[in-house]
Amino acid sequence: MFRIASTVLNKNNKPARIGNNFWEYVIRYISNRKDLKPHYDAVVIGAGHNGLVAAAYLQKAGLNVAVFENRDVIGGAAVTEEIFPGFKFSRCSYVLSLLRPQIIKDLELKKYGLKVYIRDPSSYTPILNEYSNGVPKSLMLGRDNDENKRQIAQFSRQDAEIFDKYETFLSEIVAAIDPLYDHQAIDIDAMVHGNIRTMWKNVLSLSALVQTGIKLGKRIPDFVKLMTAPAIKINAWFESNVLKATLATDAVIGTVTSPYLPGNGYILLHHVMGEVDGIKGAWGYAEGGMGAVSDAIARCAESYGASIFTNSGVNAIIVNPKTLKANGIVLETGEEITANVVLSNATPYVTYSKLLPNEIMSDEHLKITKNFDYSSPVAKINVAINQLPNFTATPSNRQPGPQHRGTIHLNCEHPQLIHDAYVDITKGEISKRPIIEMCIPSAIDPTLAPNGGHVVSLFTQYVPYTPNGFSEWTSATRDSYAKSVFENIDEYAPNFTKSILGYEVLAPPDLESIFGLTGGNIFHGTLSPDQLYFNRLPTCPKKSVEGIFICGSGAHPGGGVSGAPGRLAALNALSYLG
């Protein structure tokens, strides 16, 4: 068995190698590096998907743009890597839905190779200790409304009858707030104290906000409740615990919270507001893994003339001390590259606290940056297997079935199980029965694994950044946690552990070290009500330094593979340059 249980790595010493389009990455590095110029109109720090989106829009608008990536592979968290020979993993992010349709259209991503397999069914929740005719029950939800009713009716006929109404309710809320995703958050300071020009720049954002209010109409109280109430209260529509818990997972994913705590309703919305090929609320797998999304964006940017440099970490942002305007970057090699604007795909914490000299930042902005919540409960486990999980609730004959296509929710039979796992992390402990979201993209996408093999993504929580009794996550800690997770899975699919060929554990410090996710937070900052819209860290810090734009998920509208922060930062930079 291959085992990577210790994965705090640096770019010169890592067991995982890039998978998709290996020679394309090598050629990009060799050919572009010699073409490095001393000046660009715009430089982008980090080749995550948002940084690439920003670069594509800017280059398409006629600017000369360069992207500088620390790793030897582009994509940031949206990346495909061959961790074990022949097995290609979406190593960090793993499903696609939130990528804005406008971006797919503007950048012609399908032309540049983006293909998405829609997942249907979308979710599968097997249940322990509840049987029907001697077989454990399960709940499977998908696009077939009649089948959803039949599935839910196993547990509650009332819930089966109102599930459509619940989905309609959410879709109405999502449709109302959707315009906010394609516009900058309103700059309150500019609206109150700015001149006509700065106020005029907010007109489209104000129009989108008004449009949202009009669409919400009488739903405004429901929207406020959704944003502030605990998920368990939102799911008071239902009486079935397995349905409540399955839905509640979307409200707590990637966040140190419980279904019983207020303020996680938006995270639930965040995971139902996407679409695939025009099908609202659908999620899918990008063919070739999430790196294919980043590849398509990069190809678009390069087709317009953008330069992308890998193995090119940035040490600092250059700021003119007299004008307090950013005018370039310093690479880890010591090379200085000047630019008219700097866009950062790094987290706001890294950008403002690490890359910029603190003495030029306003005290207010530094305080906001350092107090931003980057906590994370997530450990991602990537597993190579030689046979599919055979769930006792839905036995299979080694061929992919509907139970393998979507997200498989384990330890999610009751909201209390989620809360109990959360309580462990509040004590600084690793959850005894972690919440597990299993995805098997190779059940749909044949390009990811050799014949007979499969790649498994295990998105698990809750784990602390530093567990009690340890100064750090050690190899033994990771290995112990992985075995605990595998034992949990064996309760639902007894053949799972025996099928494992190799695995990798990414604890919060690994997500931070490898992918630059401060605190290991997958959203570049928690998606709580106090960190959304104009409370998201500003794209360009006022009264501190000009010419810097956050183009990653730390800016509005937040995390997920949406590309929206990258597009909005590019538009903001173009407006700044006039």
N, C-alpha and C positions, 0 to 999 in steps of 0.2 A: 504493500500500500504506500502510495505517495502521501506524505504528510507535511503540510506547512503550518505549524502551530505557532510559530513565532514570526510575526510579519511586520515588526517595526523596522522598516527598511529605508535605505537611501538609494539615490539613483545610480550609485556605483556598485551596489551590493544587494541585489534582490533576486530571489529564485523565480519569480513570475516573469514571463516574457510576453511581449506583445503578440497578438494572434492574428487578427484580420489584416490583410494587405501589408504584410511585413515589409516587402521590398518597397512599397509605396512610401512607408515611413523612412526607410533608409535613404531612398532617393531624395525625399523632401529635405532630409537633414544635410546630405552631402551637397546637393545642387544649390540649395538656398543659402547655406552658411557662407559660401564664398561670395554671395551676392549681398551680404550685409552692408547696408548704407549707413553713413553717419547721421542722416536726418530723414525723418518721415513726417508726413502731415499728422498722423496719429499712430500711437503705439498702444498695443493691447497687452496687458500683463495676464498671461494664462490662457491656454487654448482649450478651456472648457467649452461646452456647447454654447453658452451665452457669450463668451468672448469671441468665438468664431462667428456667431450671428452678428455681433456688433461690427466685426471686421468686414463681413460680407456687405452689410448695408453701407458702411462708410466707403469701402472701395467702389461699390456700385455707384455711389454718389459722386465719384470722381477724385476722392482723396487717395493719397499714397499711404498704404497701411501696412504695418508689420505686427505680427503676433509673436510673443516670446513665451515659450513653455518650458517649465523646469524639468519635466520628465522627458523620456525618450519616446513617448506616445502621446498623441493628442486626444482630447475628449474630456479631460478632467474626470468627473464622476461618471460621465456617459461614455464608457470605454469598453472595448472588448479585448480580453487578454487570454492567451493560451497558457493557463496555469499548469496544466498537465498535458503531456503530448497528445494532440488530437482533440482535446476538449477546450472549447472556446467559451469563456464566461463573460457575461455582463457583470463585471467584477464588483461594481458598486451599485449604481441605479440599474434597474432591471426590467421595468415595464414602461410603456409609452401611451400617453393619452393627452397630456396637457400641451403638447407642442402646438402653438397657435396656427390656425389655418391660414392666416394672413402671411405668416412667415414661410410656410410650406409653399404657398403660391408665389410670393415675391421672390424667393430664392430658388424656385423651381427644383425643390429637393427630390421630387420623384425622377426628374430628368437626370439628377446626379446620383441616382442609385437607391434612394430610400424606398423600401418596401416594408409594409407592416402587416403581420398576421393578426386578425382580430381574434380575441379569446372568447370562446363561447362553448360551454358555460363560463361565467366570469369568476365564480367562487364555489368552493366545495368545503363543507364543514362536517367531517366525520365525528361521531359521538361515541364516547365510552359509556358503558353501563346503562344504555337505553336501547331496547331491542324491539324488533318487529318480526314475528315468525322465527325467532331464534337468531336473527342477523342484526348486528348493530345498525342503528339508524344513521342517516346523514341528511344534510340539507344542501341542495345544489341549486344555485341561482344563475340565470342567464338572460338571454334576449327574448325567449319564448314566454309570454305572459301566462298562457294557460299552464305550461309546465311549472312555472314559478308557483302558481296557485296550488297545483297538485303537491308540490314539494312542501310548501308551507303548511298546507292542510294536515300533514302528518302530525303537526304539533299544535296547530290552532286553526280552526275553520274561520274564526273571526279575523285573524291576522291575514289569512289567505284572501279574504274579501276586500281588505282595505290596503293591501300592499301597493296596488296600482295607484291609489289616491296619494299614498306617501311619496311614491316616486314622482308623481305629477307635481306635488307640493315642492319637492326639492328642485325639480327642473324649472319651475316658475321662478324660484329664487335665483337659481343659477343664470337663467336667461336675463334677469333684471340686472345682475351685477356684472355680467360679462363685459359690457363696454369699458368698465374700469380697468380691465386687464390690458387694454390696448392704448391707454393714455396715462401720462404721468400723474402721480398724485398731486393734488392742488398744493401749491406753495403758499401756506397761510401767511407767512411773513411778507412775501411779495404782494399778496392781495391786500394786506392791511397797510403796509408801509412803503410799498414799491411805487415806481413811477408808472406812467401809462404803458411804456414798453414792456416792463416786467409783468404788469397785470394782464396785458394782451396775450402774453405767452401762456397764460393759464386759462384762456377762453375755452379751448377744446376740452381741457380737463374738467372745467366747470360744467360745460355742456354735457359731458359724459355722466357726471355726478347727478345733474338734474334729470337726465334721461333715466338713470337708474332709479331715482326717487319716484318718477312718474310711473315706471314699469312696476315697481313694488306696490305703489298705491296703498290699498288697504292691507297689504302684506307687510308693511313696515314694522308693525309690532311683532309679527312672526319672525322677521329678519333679525330684529334686535334680540329676541329670545334665542334664536338659533346661534347668534354670535356669542351669547353670554352664558347660556344654560349648560349644565352638564349633558353629556351625550345620553346618559340614561334617562334624562328628562325628555330629551328630544324623541327618544325611542319609546316614550310612554304611549305612543300609538299602539304598541304591540304588547301581547302577554306572553309570547313564547320566548323563553330565555335564550335558546340557541339562535333565534333570529335577531334578538337584541344584541347578543354578543358578536355575531358575525358583522352586523352593521357598525357596532361600536369600535371594531378594530380600526376602521378608517378614521375615526375621530381621535385616536391616540397614537397612530403610527408615527414613529420617529420622534415622539415627544414624551417628556417626563410628566405624565399626567394619568389620570384614571377616568373611566367613564362616569364616576360619581363626583368628579370635580368640575367646577364651572369653567367656561371659556374655551372648550375644545370643539364647539360646533362648527367653527370655520374650517378646521382641519377635515371634518366630515365633508363639507361643501367642496373643499379643495380637491377632494378625490372623486367627485362626481361631476365636475364642471368641464371635463375634457371631451374629446371626440376622436374617432378614427374614421377617416374616409367619409366624413359627414354623418356618422352614426353617433348621436349624442350619448355621452356617458360611457361609451365603449373604451376598453383598454386593449392594448395589443403588444405583441413582441416584434421588435424590429428584426428583419431578416439579417442574420450575421451578428446579432447582439446590438447593444446600445452604442457600441463604437461605430456602427453603420450610420447612425444619426449624425454623429460628429463628422464622420468622413464625408457625408453628403454636403454638409454645411461648408466644410473646408474646401471641397472641390469647387463649390460655387464661388467662394471668396477668391480662390486661386485663379479661377477662370477669368475674373475681372482684374487680376494682377496683384492681389495681396500676397505678402510673403509670410510664411509660417516657419519659425525656427524652433526646433526641439533642442533638448539639452541646453537650454539657454535661460537659466534662472535669473531673476531680477533681485538685486540687492537693495536698491533704493530708488525713490522717485526724486528727480532733480527739481528744486524749486528756486526761482529767482528771489533772493531775500528782499529785494527792493519792491518788486511788484507783487510778490506773493502769488506768482503764477507758476504752475507746473510747466516745465519746458523740456522734459525728457526723463530718461531712466539710466541707471548704472547696472550693468550685467554683473553676474558673479565673477566673470573673467576680468572685471575692471573696465571694460569698454563702456564708453558713454555714448548714448544715442539720444539726439535731441529730437523734439517733436512739439507741435503746436498744442496738442491735447494728449492726455494720458487716460486710458480707460483701464480699469482694474477688474479682472474676473476673480481676484482673490476676495476673501471675506472682508467686510468692513474693518474688522479688528486687525487683520494683517495689514491692510492698506493704510489705515490711519495710525496704527500704533507701532508698526514694524517698518514700513517702507518710507513713511514720512517722518521728518524730524519733529518730535513732539513740541519743540519750542515754538513752532510756527502755527500750531493748531490752537484754536480757541479753547479755553478751559471747559466751556459748556459742551463743545463737540467731543472733546476727549472723554469727558465724564459720561456722555451718552454712549459713546463707543464701548467704553470699558464696562458699563452696566448692562449692555445688551446681553440677553440670555442666549448662550450657545450650548446649554446642557444637552446631553444626548443619552438615551437609554439603549442604544442600538449596538448589536454585534451581528455582523454579516458573515455567514458561513457559506462558502462555495464548495460544492461536493461533486465529484465525478463518480458515477455509478455504472454497474454493468447490467442492471435490470431495473425496471420501473418498480416503485413502491406498490405492493399488493395490499391494498387497504381491506381489512376484514369487513368493513361496512359496504364496500363495493369491490368484490373480488374481480381480478382481471387475469388474462392469459398471456401476460408479458407484452401485449400490444397496447399502445396509448388509447385510453378511453376518455370519456368526457370528464372524469374525475381528475385527470392529469393536466387538463388544458389551462385552467384558470388558477387563481390563488387558492391554495389549500390551507385552511385555517385549523390549527391544532392547539389544543388547550383553550378552546374558545366556545365551550358548550354553554357557558353562563357568564354574565358580566362580572360576577363576583370573582371568577378565576382571573380575569384581567386585573381587577383591583388588588387581589392577593399578590399577584406578581409585581404590581406597582409598589405595594407596601414594602416589599423586600428592598427595593432600591432606595427607599426613604431611610432605611437603616444602614445604607452603604453596602448592602449585600447583593450578590447575584441572585436573580429570581430562582427559586427552587423548581417551579414549573413555569418556565418562560413562555410567553406568547410567541408562537411560531407561525410565520407566513411562508409557506413553501411554494415555489414556482418551478416548473420544469419546462422551460421554453423549447427544449429539443423534442418535446412531445408534439410540437407543431412545426418547428423549424429544423429541417434535416441537416442544415449546414454546420451545426454547432458541435456535433459529437460523431465519433466513428460508429459504424454499423453495430447496433446492439447496445451501444453506450448512451448515456444521457448526462446532461449537466443540470444540477439542482441548485437553486438559490434559496437560502434560508435566511430570512430577515427576522431576527429575534430580538426580543426585549422582555425584561428590563435588566440592563447591566450598568453598573457605575463606571465612571472614567477610571477611578482607582478603587478597587474593592477593599473592604475592611480587612485589615491584617496584612496588606501588601503595599509595597511602595510603588508597584507598577504591575502591569499585566505581564506575567512571565510565560515562557513556553508551557510550563506545567499548568498554569492557570487556564490558558487557552485550551489546552488538550483536555483538561478536566471538564471545562464548560462544554466543549464539543461532544464529549462522550455523554454528558447529561442530556443534551439536546437530542442526540441520536437515540438514547434510551427512551426518551419521551415519544419520539416518532415511532419506535418499535411497538409501542402500545397500540398504535393505530395501524401500522403496516409492519408486521413482524420480520419481514425480510430486509428491512432497510439497512441496518448495520452491516449485514452480511454482503450487501451489494456494493459497499463503498470501496472504490479504488484509490481515492485520495481526497483530501480536503484542505481548505485554508480557512483560518479564523481571523476576522478583522474586527478587533475590539475598538472602542472609541478612540484610543490613542493611535491606532493604526489608520483609521479613517482620516485622522488629523494629519499624521505624518506622511502618508502616501498621497492623499488627494487634497490636502490643504484645507480640510473641513475643520475649522476651529471647534474644539471641544468634541469633534466627531459628529457635529450636528449636520444632518443631510440637507437641511433647508438654508444653510448659512445664517442661522438664527431662528429661534422658535417662532412658529406661526401662531402666536397668542394675540388676542385683541389689542394689547398695548404695543405690539410690534408689527402692526399692519398699516397699509395705506400711507398717510403722511406721518405715521409713527415708525414706519420702516426707515432705516438709516438713509439720510438724504443722498441722492445721486451725486450731488455736487455740494460739499459743505459750505454753507454761507458763512461769511465773516471769518474764514480761516484761510483757505487757499483756493485759487480758481484754476480751472482747466483740468480738474480730475473728476472722473465720472465712474461710479461703481456700476459695472455692467453684469455683475453676478447676482445670485439669488438673495444677497443681503439687501438689495434694493427692491422697491415695489415692482411687481406684485408678489415677490417672494419665491420660495423654493419649488422644486419640481422641474422636470425637463420640458419647459415651456418656451424658452427662447425670448420670452417677453422682456425680462430685464435687459437683455442684450440689445434688443431692438430699440427700446425706449432710451437707453443710454446713448445709442448711436444718433438717434433723432435729437436728443438733448445736446450732444456734442456739435452736431451740425448747426443747430440754432445758436450755440455759443460762438462758433466760428463765423457766423453771419453769412 
